[in-house]
Amino acid sequence: MKDINRYDPAHTPDPKGWLSMDEAARIDLVLKSHQHAKEPLPSPRLHAALHVIVENQVALGDEIPVRRTIERLQAEGLDRHDAVHAVGSVLAKQVFDLMKERRSEVDLNLAYTAELEELSAERWRRAR
């Protein structure tokens, strides 16, 4: 297991090392990374939490399509950090829609997967 003592969104964290940490430690690493980069964020903790969720999903490998989606977005020209943000935007929309509509009849995993499949670097750039 590789020890994780810093987070760089340009590089995929070691999955075993990443998942061996508790959520609070992961969030703190992401917060420190963004503070070091001096990125102004309206909601730093929420931003970090979305990064952590996406990185958790990447660490799961092929169990879900997030890792492949990030790789595809990078092949389409996004840097890894923007690819994480693009996937995070899909995740945030799914959570918002769920809270707003309180849908229980929809398979959320299928909806998330479908939106990830439709996501492209071009679409992400237009939405920004």
Secondary structure as GFF3:
##gff-version 3
##sequence-region A 1 128
A	DSSP	alpha_helix	15	20	.	.	.	ID=ss1
A	DSSP	alpha_helix	23	36	.	.	.	ID=ss2
A	DSSP	alpha_helix	44	59	.	.	.	ID=ss3
A	DSSP	three_ten_helix	61	63	.	.	.	ID=ss4
A	DSSP	alpha_helix	66	75	.	.	.	ID=ss5
A	DSSP	alpha_helix	80	101	.	.	.	ID=ss6
A	DSSP	alpha_helix	108	118	.	.	.	ID=ss7
A	DSSP	alpha_helix	121	127	.	.	.	ID=ss8
###
